[in-house]
Amino acid sequence: MVSHKKKLRSEKAKVKLKATKLPKGLNVTKTEFKVRKITIREQLKESQFADGERQLNLKETISRLKHHSSNMRADSLRNLREAITAGRVNLTGYMHSLLQSVSAISLDIDRETRRDSFKALKCLLTALKTDEVVPFFHIISSYLRCAMTHIQPAIQEDSLLMLDVLMEHVPQLVVTHSVKIIRNFLEMISRARKEGDHTSRTLTVRLGEKQTTIKWRTKVLERLRQMLATLVENKRANNTGRIVNSFTKNVTFNPNTPQHYNVKRKYLTPANKIDLLAALRPSLGVKSADPIEGSEEERLREYIIHLLPLLVESWIEVRPQNQKMSTTLTSEAAQTLKVALEILQNIWMLIELHEENENIHQLSVWFQQQYAETFAGSFLTDSFPYQQIETVPEMNKKSYKKHLKLLSDNGGQLCLEQNICLAYLMCQFYKSHSSIQTQVERFTTLFKYLEEVVSNLSAHPLQNHHALIKALRISLFENDIKFLQLHKDLMLPLLNSTMEAFLRNNFPTKTNSETEVLTLICEIVQTPQLRQHYGEDTFVRFLEYLPQLLLKQSVQVSTIIAMSTLAKQKNSTFLRALESKIEAVIENLQKIQVSGAPNAFEGKKHIMNLFYWTERKFASEYKKLLHQNIDKHITDKRIVNYFKYILSE
């Protein structure tokens, strides 16, 4: 009770607020406020700070790239990417730290941060020249290889994205480290197993992952195919032993005029590059983590020994089980077949380039003896030619477009690219092979298929004509005479179909396929043994058509060189057709463009030189008429004088 009375007394002692209204005039809110002026004495003098954006401190950014917080790392990567794109930073002096810090995030546990590091690396490589990246590429390569063999499957998957960035911007540097990177490709899809003195590999299975093992394996093999294709392009560019378009110019010495000679010849064999680090390792007492690579032949043998069994196993897993009953493939099977065959095709190209440089054939013979039967038995079965499964019914518009794109990427519904590549590889494996007679039935099927493809090029256009031309070249030209005699009944129709497709312009000009086919047929005609084997009458229509190419707006210099070889061989059919077109050639000579020639005059000189090999038994009146046509249609005096000189001989 006492406490209650105290509370009452304390309440009564409080000041009571009276609920009364304010007098009139005092209940209005005052809207007046005081303003104080701010005086800016001078504006910013430096224009680079006028945009109001925060200026990036590279030292601070590099330190934040190593921060323990993933958000801080991701924010630093975005700021770095924006600054490089806008060109607000000078990377000189920070290259090593930047490339190392950005590459290290490729091993980050956070997926988004890893993806941001690839975007930042792409911006860095775009802003830098290849020569500037060379001293630091071993850092990027080391982190790439660590990511490819990481224990976390997610980091392994994202390492392929990092490789895509490098292949897009610095493919030449990737090629220099290809020996080390290719070994990691094998580790991603297989495991080594030692059997006595030999080491073999078996495919691995990924359990509990979002994507299937077949899709993952195909992704890895696709990147390997891209790397091998880049390696082939690089080897071909550096392979200067073979000169396709060589122009010889005679210079007459005159002591009264200055003479200019080309001292530096690009076709000379370059000096071999020496790896000083590898040479000095023993003396320095340094043990490298990577073994010192052997010769190129040993590396190619290693690729073949480890890769080919894996490719065969990958194909056997996805191919139709009952091959006699079914010839259709799923999209995964078609994609696996396409990638596996293109990898083998690139390996064969590497072998050819190596043997062309070294002038040996040991590696190709070993490859044929060891794996020809394995390849034929695994890939060329009763299911040939392969096809993809037709369109699935009841698809919405979006799914249907996606299905069509996937179908096109995998070689189309008819699997033209896969089947043509199979024909090329079979000819490679059994070229000059001792057991060629055991494969007569398979080659019969292959050549009938090639003839059908060439005959229907207008109905079923190819995305890649170069693969078809390679198959035609090795079938019709590069195989030995024993092979051609064994399949003469099939080779002649295939050659006729090829020439007919060329005469109908079924090979596209834009991709240079028409010129490649023309060169192939001309090389067959130029070889007496092949010309006799196929028959002289087979090439009459083709030879009569050749001079019409000189009446077009443009012509390749390789085409003119092929014609020149035929003219020097005194091919009567070609020379008669050429002489009959002389007036039309004169009218078109001023307008025609010779692609690949050093200059316009040299290119047109090659055209005029063709008429040197004709009989030129013109009547005096007709020769006078030709000279008048030359003066009428040609304005360049050098061409006029040279053409008259050729016709007067």
C-alpha positions, 0 to 999 in steps of 0.5 A, a space after each residue: 500500500 505504501 508504494 502505491 501511495 508514493 506513486 500517486 503522489 509522484 504523479 500529482 507532482 508532475 507538471 500538467 500540460 494544458 490542452 489549449 489552442 494557440 492564439 491566431 497568428 501563432 499557429 502558422 509554420 514559418 517557411 523562411 530560411 537563411 541561405 549562405 552563399 558558397 564561393 568557388 574560387 577556381 575550377 579543376 585544372 586537370 580534365 581527367 578528374 572532371 568526369 567525377 569518377 573515382 580514380 583507380 589506384 593500381 597498388 591498392 587494387 592489387 592488394 584488394 585482389 588478394 583480400 579474404 572477402 570474395 565481395 572485395 575481390 569481385 569489386 576490385 576485378 570490376 573496377 579494374 575491368 572498367 578502368 582498362 576499358 576506359 583507358 584510365 590506367 597505365 599498366 606499365 610497371 604493374 604487369 607481373 603483379 596484375 597478371 599474377 593476381 588476376 590469374 590466381 583468382 581462377 582457383 577461387 572457391 567462388 564461382 562468380 569471382 572466378 568468372 569475373 577474373 576471366 573477364 578481367 584477364 580478357 580485358 588485360 590481354 585485349 589492352 596489351 600486345 602479344 610481345 608484352 605478354 610473353 615474359 609473363 605468360 608462364 604465370 598464366 599457364 601455371 595457374 591454368 594447369 593448376 585449374 585444369 587438374 584441381 580437386 574441385 570439379 567446378 574449378 576444372 570446368 571453369 578452367 576451360 573458359 580461361 583457356 578459351 580466353 587465351 586461345 582467342 587473344 594469344 593463341 601463339 603463346 598457348 601453342 608454345 606451352 601446348 606440350 604441358 597443357 595437352 598432358 593436363 587435357 588427358 588428366 581431365 578425362 582419364 587416369 594413368 595406369 601402369 602395366 609393367 613397363 608401359 603406361 596406359 590410360 582409362 576414361 574416368 566417370 564423373 558422378 554426382 555432377 550436373 552435366 553428364 560424363 559424355 558432355 564433360 568429355 566432349 567439352 574437353 576434347 573440343 578444346 583439345 581439338 581447337 588447340 591442335 588446330 591452332 598448332 597445325 596453323 602455326 606449324 604451317 605458317 612456319 613451314 617455309 620449306 615449300 614455296 607455292 607462289 615463287 616469282 623469279 625476276 631476272 636483273 641485268 647488271 648495269 654499272 650506270 644505274 643503282 642496283 637493288 637486291 633482296 638480301 633478306 629471303 623469307 624462305 630461308 630456314 630460320 635458326 633453331 630456337 634454344 631453350 637456355 633455361 632447359 640447357 642451364 638447368 643441370 648446371 644450375 642444380 634446378 629440378 623442374 616440375 616438368 620434364 624436359 620435352 624430347 623431340 617433336 617425333 617423340 611428342 607426336 608418338 606420345 599423343 598418339 599412344 595416349 589419345 587414340 585409345 581414349 578416342 576409340 573408347 569415347 566413341 564406343 560408349 556413345 555409338 549405336 549398340 546394334 549397328 546393323 539395325 540402326 544407323 542414326 546417332 544421338 546428338 551426343 554421339 554425333 558430337 563425340 564422333 565429330 570431335 574425335 575424327 577432327 582430332 585424328 585429322 589434326 594429328 595426321 596433319 601434324 605428322 605430315 608437316 613434321 615429315 615434310 620438314 625432316 624428309 622422313 616417313 617413319 612416323 606415318 608408317 608406324 602410325 599406320 601399322 599400329 592403329 589402321 586396323 583399330 581405326 577401321 574396326 571401331 569407326 567404319 562399321 556397318 552403320 556407315 554413312 552415319 545420320 542424326 536422329 530426326 527432329 523431335 515432334 511437339 517442340 515449341 519455337 524456342 526449343 526447335 531453334 535450339 535443336 536446329 542449331 545443335 543439329 547444325 553444330 554437330 554436322 547436320 542431319 546427314 552428318 556430312 562432315 563426319 562421313 567425309 572426315 572418315 573417308 579422308 582418315 581411311 585413305 590416310 591410314 591405308 595409303 601404301 599399306 600392305 593390307 589394302 586388299 582386305 579393305 576393298 568393301 569398306 573403300 567401295 562404300 566410302 568412294 560411292 558415298 564421296 561420289 554421291 556427295 560431290 554429285 549433290 553439292 548443290 542440293 546439300 551444300 557443305 559448311 566446310 568444303 576444305 575437308 571434302 577437297 582433302 578427301 578428294 586429293 588423297 583419294 584421286 591424287 596422293 594414293 599410289 598407283 596400286 591403290 588406284 588400280 585396285 579401285 579403278 572402277 570407283 576412282 574414274 566416276 569420282 573424278 568425273 563427278 568432281 570435274 562436273 561439279 567444278 564446271 557447274 561452279 558448285 564449289 564456292 569461290 569465296 572460301 577459295 575452294 574452287 581454286 583448290 579443286 582446280 589445282 588438284 585436277 591440274 596436278 592430276 593432268 600434269 602427272 603422266 602416270 595418272 593422266 594415262 591411268 584415268 585416260 586422256 579423253 577424261 580431261 578434254 572438257 576440263 582443259 577446254 574450259 580452263 581458258 575461260 577463267 582468264 575472261 573473268 574479273 579476277 583470277 588466282 595466281 596459283 590458277 595461272 601457274 597451273 595453266 603455265 605448267 600445262 602449257 610448258 608440257 605442250 598439252 595440245 588440248 589446252 593450247 588449242 583452247 587457249 589460242 581460240 580465246 586470244 581476242 577475248 583475253 586481249 579485251 579483258 586483260 586491262 580489267 582482270 585482277 590477278 590475286 596473289 601477284 606481287 603487282 598488277 604488271 607481274 600478274 598480267 605478264 604471267 597471263 601473256 606468257 601463256 601464249 608464248 607456248 602456243 603455235 602462233 601461226 597467225 596470218 599477217 592480216 590476223 596478227 595485224 588485227 591482234 595488234 590493233 586490238 591490243 592498242 585499242 583495249 590496253 592503255 598500259 604501254 608496258 603491257 602493250 609492248 610485252 604482249 606484242 613482243 610475245 606474239 611476234 616471236 
